Amino acid sequence: MKIAVLSGAGMSAESGLKTFRDSNGLWEGHDVMEVASPQGFHKNPGLVLEFYNQRRKQLLQVQPNTAHVALAELEKQHEVTIITQNVDDLHERAGSTRVIHLHGELLKARSTYHEDTVKEWKKDIVLGDVCENGFQMRPHIVWFGEAVPMMETAIDFMDIADAVFIVGTSMQVYPAASLIQYAHARVPIYFIDPKPSIDATDRVKVFSEKATVGVPLAIEAFQKDFL
């Protein structure tokens, strides 16, 4: 069966990754537009690079959690595609082989001149790190106001999915939140989040749990539904 998994910040929180945004909307004390927009980068590229350098260092110190591993194990029996809003590589490290990163990847950098010039990048990005054409490198992250290039790929898989898992996301951030509209009306949804933003229905099963608890429960429910 084809399973689409939409994952958000709650998926990685139990690995120790901060979700960036506080209740007041600040990211590590910064207004989001200062550190996650083309305008912010143009105004103060050093600040933006350092913000993501710190995120990158943190990512390299954590490990996938049991929820990541459970989804990777599910891939042994079904065609599982992870569509994630997260910029970490924890799904891949857990063993998932089909991962669509809607918002980019923290362990990659790209040229400010040509967005298709993308490189694996685990060290700091500093002013003076340039591409072959001499243009500054930047985090391979989709900032606010930028297009989401993997959106069409995600939509294509949602359109053929037999089941959908939603893990650790409020489904309030667009355009990612709109993806659920592309799942066929008959397709069951398994929603895992400590504070679910939707109610259970005949089609939707809700697990009010953190990812490490809720994902195994949802997989068990899915397997019973399709015996």
MIFI-823551 format. One record per residue (C-alpha): residue in three letters; chain; x, y, z. Coordinates in Angstrom, 1 decimal. Layout:
BEGIN
+------+------+--------+--------+--------+
| code | unit |      x |      y |      z |
+------+------+--------+--------+--------+
|  ALA |    A |      X |      Y |      Z |
...
+------+------+--------+--------+--------+
END
This chain:
BEGIN
+------+------+--------+--------+--------+
| code | unit |      x |      y |      z |
+------+------+--------+--------+--------+
|  MET |    A |    0.0 |    0.0 |    0.0 |
|  LYS |    A |    1.0 |    3.6 |   -0.6 |
|  ILE |    A |    1.3 |    5.6 |    2.7 |
|  ALA |    A |    1.9 |    9.3 |    2.8 |
|  VAL |    A |    3.3 |   10.6 |    6.1 |
|  LEU |    A |    3.1 |   14.4 |    6.8 |
|  SER |    A |    5.6 |   15.2 |    9.6 |
|  GLY |    A |    6.2 |   18.5 |   11.4 |
|  ALA |    A |    8.2 |   19.9 |   14.3 |
|  GLY |    A |    6.6 |   17.5 |   16.8 |
|  MET |    A |    8.2 |   14.6 |   15.0 |
|  SER |    A |   11.7 |   15.7 |   15.9 |
|  ALA |    A |   11.1 |   17.5 |   19.2 |
|  GLU |    A |   11.6 |   14.3 |   21.2 |
|  SER |    A |   15.0 |   13.9 |   19.6 |
|  GLY |    A |   15.9 |   17.1 |   21.3 |
|  LEU |    A |   15.5 |   19.5 |   18.4 |
|  LYS |    A |   14.0 |   22.9 |   19.3 |
|  THR |    A |   11.0 |   23.8 |   17.3 |
|  PHE |    A |   12.4 |   27.4 |   16.9 |
|  ARG |    A |    9.2 |   29.3 |   17.4 |
|  ASP |    A |    8.2 |   30.3 |   20.9 |
|  SER |    A |    4.7 |   31.2 |   21.9 |
|  ASN |    A |    5.4 |   34.9 |   21.2 |
|  GLY |    A |    6.4 |   34.0 |   17.6 |
|  LEU |    A |   10.2 |   34.6 |   18.1 |
|  TRP |    A |   12.8 |   32.2 |   16.9 |
|  GLU |    A |   15.7 |   32.1 |   19.3 |
|  GLY |    A |   14.9 |   35.7 |   20.3 |
|  HIS |    A |   14.7 |   36.9 |   16.7 |
|  ASP |    A |   11.7 |   38.0 |   14.7 |
|  VAL |    A |   11.1 |   35.3 |   12.1 |
|  MET |    A |   11.5 |   37.7 |    9.2 |
|  GLU |    A |   15.0 |   38.6 |   10.5 |
|  VAL |    A |   16.3 |   35.0 |   10.1 |
|  ALA |    A |   14.0 |   33.3 |    7.7 |
|  SER |    A |   13.3 |   35.6 |    4.8 |
|  PRO |    A |   15.2 |   36.8 |    1.7 |
|  GLN |    A |   14.9 |   40.4 |    3.1 |
|  GLY |    A |   16.5 |   39.4 |    6.4 |
|  PHE |    A |   19.3 |   37.7 |    4.6 |
|  HIS |    A |   19.9 |   40.8 |    2.4 |
|  LYS |    A |   19.9 |   43.0 |    5.5 |
|  ASN |    A |   22.1 |   41.0 |    7.7 |
|  PRO |    A |   23.5 |   37.9 |    6.1 |
|  GLY |    A |   26.0 |   37.2 |    8.9 |
|  LEU |    A |   23.1 |   37.0 |   11.5 |
|  VAL |    A |   21.1 |   34.6 |    9.3 |
|  LEU |    A |   24.1 |   32.4 |    8.6 |
|  GLU |    A |   25.0 |   32.2 |   12.3 |
|  PHE |    A |   21.4 |   31.3 |   13.2 |
|  TYR |    A |   21.4 |   28.3 |   10.9 |
|  ASN |    A |   25.0 |   27.4 |   11.9 |
|  GLN |    A |   23.7 |   26.9 |   15.4 |
|  ARG |    A |   20.8 |   24.9 |   14.2 |
|  ARG |    A |   23.1 |   22.7 |   12.1 |
|  LYS |    A |   25.4 |   22.1 |   15.1 |
|  GLN |    A |   22.5 |   21.0 |   17.2 |
|  LEU |    A |   21.2 |   18.7 |   14.5 |
|  LEU |    A |   24.5 |   16.9 |   14.3 |
|  GLN |    A |   24.3 |   16.2 |   18.1 |
|  VAL |    A |   20.9 |   14.4 |   18.1 |
|  GLN |    A |   19.6 |   11.1 |   16.9 |
|  PRO |    A |   16.4 |    9.8 |   15.4 |
|  ASN |    A |   13.8 |    8.8 |   17.9 |
|  THR |    A |   11.6 |    5.7 |   18.0 |
|  ALA |    A |    8.9 |    7.4 |   16.0 |
|  HIS |    A |   11.3 |    8.0 |   13.1 |
|  VAL |    A |   12.4 |    4.3 |   13.4 |
|  ALA |    A |    8.9 |    3.0 |   13.4 |
|  LEU |    A |    8.1 |    4.8 |   10.1 |
|  ALA |    A |   11.3 |    3.5 |    8.6 |
|  GLU |    A |   10.3 |   -0.1 |    9.6 |
|  LEU |    A |    6.9 |    0.4 |    8.0 |
|  GLU |    A |    8.7 |    0.9 |    4.7 |
|  LYS |    A |    9.6 |   -2.7 |    4.8 |
|  GLN |    A |    6.0 |   -3.7 |    4.2 |
|  HIS |    A |    4.6 |   -0.7 |    2.3 |
|  GLU |    A |    5.5 |    2.1 |    0.0 |
|  VAL |    A |    6.0 |    4.9 |    2.6 |
|  THR |    A |    6.7 |    8.5 |    1.4 |
|  ILE |    A |    7.6 |   11.0 |    4.1 |
|  ILE |    A |    6.5 |   14.5 |    3.3 |
|  THR |    A |    8.1 |   16.6 |    6.0 |
|  GLN |    A |    8.1 |   20.3 |    7.0 |
|  ASN |    A |   11.3 |   19.6 |    9.0 |
|  VAL |    A |   14.7 |   20.6 |    7.6 |
|  ASP |    A |   16.6 |   17.9 |    9.6 |
|  ASP |    A |   17.8 |   14.5 |    8.2 |
|  LEU |    A |   16.4 |   12.3 |   11.1 |
|  HIS |    A |   14.0 |   10.5 |    8.8 |
|  GLU |    A |   16.8 |    9.5 |    6.5 |
|  ARG |    A |   19.1 |    8.5 |    9.4 |
|  ALA |    A |   16.4 |    6.3 |   10.8 |
|  GLY |    A |   16.2 |    4.5 |    7.5 |
|  SER |    A |   13.5 |    6.1 |    5.5 |
|  THR |    A |   14.4 |    6.2 |    1.8 |
|  ARG |    A |   11.6 |    8.3 |    0.3 |
|  VAL |    A |   11.7 |   11.7 |    2.0 |
|  ILE |    A |   10.3 |   14.9 |    0.4 |
|  HIS |    A |   11.6 |   18.0 |    2.2 |
|  LEU |    A |    9.1 |   20.8 |    1.7 |
|  HIS |    A |   11.1 |   23.5 |    3.5 |
|  GLY |    A |   14.6 |   22.5 |    2.4 |
|  GLU |    A |   17.5 |   20.7 |    4.2 |
|  LEU |    A |   19.7 |   22.1 |    6.9 |
|  LEU |    A |   22.7 |   19.9 |    5.9 |
|  LYS |    A |   22.8 |   21.4 |    2.4 |
|  ALA |    A |   23.8 |   24.8 |    1.1 |
|  ARG |    A |   23.1 |   26.5 |   -2.2 |
|  SER |    A |   24.3 |   29.4 |   -4.2 |
|  THR |    A |   22.6 |   32.7 |   -4.0 |
|  TYR |    A |   23.1 |   33.0 |   -7.7 |
|  HIS |    A |   21.7 |   29.7 |   -8.9 |
|  GLU |    A |   19.3 |   27.8 |   -6.7 |
|  ASP |    A |   20.0 |   24.5 |   -8.4 |
|  THR |    A |   23.6 |   24.7 |   -7.3 |
|  VAL |    A |   23.2 |   22.6 |   -4.1 |
|  LYS |    A |   25.9 |   21.0 |   -2.0 |
|  GLU |    A |   26.0 |   18.7 |    1.0 |
|  TRP |    A |   27.1 |   20.9 |    3.9 |
|  LYS |    A |   27.8 |   19.9 |    7.5 |
|  LYS |    A |   30.1 |   22.7 |    8.6 |
|  ASP |    A |   29.3 |   26.4 |    9.2 |
|  ILE |    A |   28.4 |   28.6 |    6.3 |
|  VAL |    A |   30.4 |   31.8 |    6.6 |
|  LEU |    A |   30.6 |   35.0 |    4.6 |
|  GLY |    A |   33.1 |   34.3 |    1.9 |
|  ASP |    A |   31.9 |   30.7 |    1.2 |
|  VAL |    A |   31.1 |   31.0 |   -2.5 |
|  CYS |    A |   29.9 |   28.8 |   -5.3 |
|  GLU |    A |   31.9 |   28.1 |   -8.5 |
|  ASN |    A |   30.6 |   31.4 |  -10.0 |
|  GLY |    A |   31.8 |   33.4 |   -7.0 |
|  PHE |    A |   28.4 |   34.0 |   -5.3 |
|  GLN |    A |   27.8 |   33.6 |   -1.6 |
|  MET |    A |   26.4 |   30.3 |   -0.4 |
|  ARG |    A |   23.3 |   30.2 |    1.8 |
|  PRO |    A |   21.3 |   27.6 |    3.7 |
|  HIS |    A |   19.2 |   25.3 |    1.5 |
|  ILE |    A |   16.1 |   26.4 |    3.3 |
|  VAL |    A |   12.8 |   27.6 |    1.9 |
|  TRP |    A |   12.3 |   31.0 |    3.6 |
|  PHE |    A |    9.1 |   32.9 |    4.1 |
|  GLY |    A |    8.0 |   34.5 |    0.8 |
|  GLU |    A |    9.9 |   31.9 |   -1.3 |
|  ALA |    A |    8.4 |   29.2 |   -3.5 |
|  VAL |    A |    8.1 |   25.6 |   -2.2 |
|  PRO |    A |    9.7 |   23.7 |   -5.1 |
|  MET |    A |    8.8 |   20.2 |   -3.8 |
|  MET |    A |    5.1 |   21.0 |   -3.4 |
|  GLU |    A |    4.1 |   19.5 |   -6.7 |
|  THR |    A |    6.0 |   16.3 |   -6.0 |
|  ALA |    A |    4.2 |   16.1 |   -2.6 |
|  ILE |    A |    0.8 |   16.7 |   -4.2 |
|  ASP |    A |    1.4 |   13.9 |   -6.8 |
|  PHE |    A |    2.0 |   11.4 |   -4.0 |
|  MET |    A |   -0.9 |   12.5 |   -1.9 |
|  ASP |    A |   -3.1 |   12.0 |   -4.9 |
|  ILE |    A |   -2.3 |    8.2 |   -5.1 |
|  ALA |    A |   -1.9 |    7.5 |   -1.3 |
|  ASP |    A |   -4.0 |    4.7 |    0.2 |
|  ALA |    A |   -3.6 |    6.1 |    3.8 |
|  VAL |    A |   -2.2 |    9.3 |    5.4 |
|  PHE |    A |   -0.4 |    9.7 |    8.7 |
|  ILE |    A |   -0.1 |   13.2 |   10.1 |
|  VAL |    A |    2.5 |   13.5 |   12.8 |
|  GLY |    A |    3.5 |   16.4 |   15.0 |
|  THR |    A |    2.1 |   19.2 |   13.0 |
|  SER |    A |   -0.9 |   21.5 |   13.6 |
|  MET |    A |   -1.5 |   21.6 |    9.9 |
|  GLN |    A |   -1.7 |   25.4 |   10.2 |
|  VAL |    A |    1.3 |   26.3 |    8.1 |
|  TYR |    A |    0.6 |   26.8 |    4.4 |
|  PRO |    A |    1.1 |   25.6 |    1.7 |
|  ALA |    A |    2.0 |   22.4 |    3.5 |
|  ALA |    A |   -1.4 |   22.4 |    5.4 |
|  SER |    A |   -3.2 |   22.3 |    2.0 |
|  LEU |    A |   -1.8 |   18.9 |    1.1 |
|  ILE |    A |   -4.5 |   17.0 |    2.9 |
|  GLN |    A |   -7.0 |   18.4 |    0.4 |
|  TYR |    A |   -5.3 |   16.3 |   -2.3 |
|  ALA |    A |   -5.9 |   13.0 |   -0.5 |
|  HIS |    A |   -9.0 |   11.1 |   -1.9 |
|  ALA |    A |  -12.1 |   11.3 |    0.2 |
|  ARG |    A |  -12.0 |    7.5 |    0.9 |
|  VAL |    A |   -8.5 |    7.6 |    2.3 |
|  PRO |    A |   -8.2 |    7.1 |    6.1 |
|  ILE |    A |   -6.2 |    9.6 |    8.1 |
|  TYR |    A |   -4.2 |    8.8 |   11.3 |
|  PHE |    A |   -3.5 |   12.1 |   13.2 |
|  ILE |    A |   -0.9 |   12.1 |   15.9 |
|  ASP |    A |   -0.3 |   15.2 |   18.0 |
|  PRO |    A |   -0.5 |   16.0 |   21.8 |
|  LYS |    A |   -2.9 |   18.8 |   21.0 |
|  PRO |    A |   -4.7 |   17.7 |   17.9 |
|  SER |    A |   -6.2 |   20.4 |   15.7 |
|  ILE |    A |   -8.9 |   18.2 |   14.2 |
|  ASP |    A |  -11.6 |   16.0 |   15.6 |
|  ALA |    A |  -12.0 |   12.2 |   15.1 |
|  THR |    A |  -14.5 |   11.1 |   12.5 |
|  ASP |    A |  -15.3 |    7.9 |   10.7 |
|  ARG |    A |  -12.4 |    8.7 |    8.4 |
|  VAL |    A |  -10.0 |   10.3 |   10.9 |
|  LYS |    A |   -8.5 |    8.5 |   13.8 |
|  VAL |    A |   -6.9 |   10.9 |   16.3 |
|  PHE |    A |   -4.1 |    9.9 |   18.7 |
|  SER |    A |   -3.5 |   12.7 |   21.3 |
|  GLU |    A |    0.1 |   11.6 |   22.0 |
|  LYS |    A |    3.6 |   12.6 |   21.3 |
|  ALA |    A |    5.2 |   11.1 |   18.3 |
|  THR |    A |    7.1 |    8.3 |   20.0 |
|  VAL |    A |    3.9 |    7.0 |   21.6 |
|  GLY |    A |    1.3 |    7.9 |   19.0 |
|  VAL |    A |    3.1 |    6.6 |   15.8 |
|  PRO |    A |    3.3 |    3.0 |   17.0 |
|  LEU |    A |   -0.4 |    3.2 |   18.1 |
|  ALA |    A |   -1.4 |    4.6 |   14.7 |
|  ILE |    A |    0.6 |    2.0 |   12.8 |
|  GLU |    A |   -1.1 |   -0.7 |   14.9 |
|  ALA |    A |   -4.5 |    0.8 |   14.1 |
|  PHE |    A |   -3.7 |    1.0 |   10.4 |
|  GLN |    A |   -2.6 |   -2.6 |   10.3 |
|  LYS |    A |   -5.9 |   -3.7 |   11.9 |
|  ASP |    A |   -7.9 |   -1.6 |    9.5 |
|  PHE |    A |   -6.3 |   -3.3 |    6.5 |
|  LEU |    A |   -6.0 |   -6.9 |    7.6 |
+------+------+--------+--------+--------+
END
